[in-house]
């Protein structure tokens, strides 16, 4: 646990100190002695005070963290156990029913269609009576020049009268501006 | 030295080439008078649209700045517009007249009266166009335009639709005359065949039936055409507005055309029966 704590909390503290402008430096033995001598004659430097404060803070934070962790661990364990058994079962049941419902909904239109087709197939469709082939027998007037001439003229006339357009769409009256005025 | 001369000569020839070529409109050999008249009308309409755009610009400048120069420009643009407008109306009336001539062929009472009306309108428009040049002020031009507007609403527009109605009427008359001739020839030939006795009674009765139906349809077409003629005559007598009567006339003539089509298809059946043995 202390290792985990060191891994999580220590970097956070370091970061905090860097933000505050306090440098954490390792303390050497020689310096301590000089520091002690210095302490007696001169006021302590900012760096040594900062070092003591950060070590104290770290210890407090360590103690507090340990306490929280000791309380949280068993609680989390119990919650996880409850969640894993009961809710997992409920969730799985709901998912199974949902998927079955969606599957049924997708298959329903096809089933209805098949039922309808089954009904329709039962009814007989009307079939046209086939007409026997009738051979064309020309009459004595089939080659009559007057009849042939009339036939040609009637065919030409029929084409012309069928294709004629009575309304002259190209000759619609022009759209002109007759509202000439200079009023605002 | 020779080279220089050659170059100068070549340049001169090129220059002459570009200067001497004039714009030539290609003319189709099959182009009718109406086609030429219609082309001229299209050109006048294009010119009018350009003059109208220039007028709109000059008008807005004048209304905005109200200076002497802008007024002068607006007057010039309005004059050009009014003259172009008269040109459009004249060329359109000319196109209508040419189309009526093309469709009706020989002049009859109906078309004769119409030509007189068209000529009167053309004369009025020419006088109006010539008078425009003498307008001294912008207000004079506006007054001339309003005179034309009144005439257009009362007379000119109605004349347009009267001419268009008669063009459609003459088309149906032409078809009716041709079909009458074909039906008469077919009846005569069938009567000869009946006399020759080469067909049995059943066959002859069948062909008679087809001819009877064809004749019936032809008569119906005549009735519909008379109905259209009545609408045209009533509108002229009451000096009504042809613009509103035009669609009704076209509808009635369309029904006459439909009956003529049916009559010709029955005549085709008569020919088929005559050509087929019993």
Contacts between the chains, C-beta under 8 A, distances in Angstrom:
chain1	res1	chain2	res2	distance
A	136	B	276	6.8
A	137	B	276	6.7
A	137	B	277	4.1
A	138	B	275	6.3
A	138	B	276	6.9
A	138	B	277	6.2
A	139	B	198	7.7
A	139	B	199	7.5
A	139	B	274	6.7
A	139	B	275	6.0
A	139	B	276	5.8
A	139	B	277	4.2
A	139	B	278	7.6
A	140	B	198	5.5
A	140	B	277	7.7
A	141	B	193	6.4
A	141	B	198	7.7
A	141	B	274	5.1
A	141	B	275	6.3
A	142	B	275	4.5
A	142	B	276	7.7
A	144	B	274	7.9
A	146	B	189	5.7
A	147	B	189	6.7
A	147	B	271	6.5
A	147	B	274	5.8
A	147	B	275	6.6
A	150	B	182	7.0
A	150	B	185	6.0
A	150	B	186	5.8
A	150	B	189	6.6
A	150	B	271	6.5
A	151	B	268	7.7
A	151	B	271	4.7
A	151	B	275	7.7
A	153	B	182	6.0
A	154	B	182	5.7
A	154	B	186	7.7
A	154	B	264	6.1
A	154	B	267	5.1
A	154	B	268	5.8
A	154	B	271	6.5
A	155	B	268	7.2
A	157	B	175	7.7
A	157	B	178	5.8
A	157	B	179	6.6
A	157	B	182	6.2
A	157	B	264	5.7
A	158	B	261	7.3
A	158	B	264	4.4
A	158	B	265	6.7
A	158	B	268	6.6
A	160	B	175	7.5
A	161	B	175	5.2
A	161	B	179	7.6
A	161	B	257	6.7
A	161	B	260	5.4
A	161	B	261	5.4
A	161	B	264	6.1
A	162	B	261	5.7
A	164	B	171	6.4
A	164	B	175	7.0
A	164	B	257	6.8
A	166	B	168	4.4
A	166	B	171	5.9
A	166	B	172	6.9
A	166	B	250	6.0
A	166	B	253	5.4
A	166	B	254	5.9
A	166	B	257	6.3
A	167	B	164	8.0
A	167	B	168	6.5
A	167	B	250	5.3
A	168	B	99	6.9
A	168	B	164	5.8
A	168	B	167	5.8
A	168	B	168	7.2
A	170	B	38	7.3
A	171	B	38	7.9
A	171	B	95	6.5
A	171	B	96	6.6
A	171	B	99	6.5
A	171	B	164	6.5
A	171	B	167	7.7
A	173	B	92	7.1
A	173	B	157	6.6
A	173	B	160	4.6
A	173	B	161	7.6
A	174	B	45	5.8
A	174	B	48	7.9
A	174	B	88	5.6
A	174	B	89	7.8
A	174	B	92	5.9
A	176	B	48	7.2
A	176	B	85	5.6
A	176	B	88	6.5
A	176	B	89	7.6
A	177	B	52	6.1
A	177	B	81	8.0
A	177	B	85	7.8
A	178	B	145	6.9
A	178	B	148	7.1
A	178	B	149	4.0
A	178	B	152	6.3
A	179	B	149	7.7
A	180	B	55	8.0
A	180	B	78	6.4
A	180	B	81	7.4
A	180	B	82	7.3
A	180	B	141	7.3
A	180	B	142	5.6
A	180	B	145	4.0
A	180	B	146	7.5
A	181	B	142	6.0
A	182	B	59	6.4
A	182	B	62	6.4
A	182	B	63	6.6
A	182	B	74	6.9
A	182	B	138	6.4
A	182	B	142	6.9
A	184	B	63	5.6
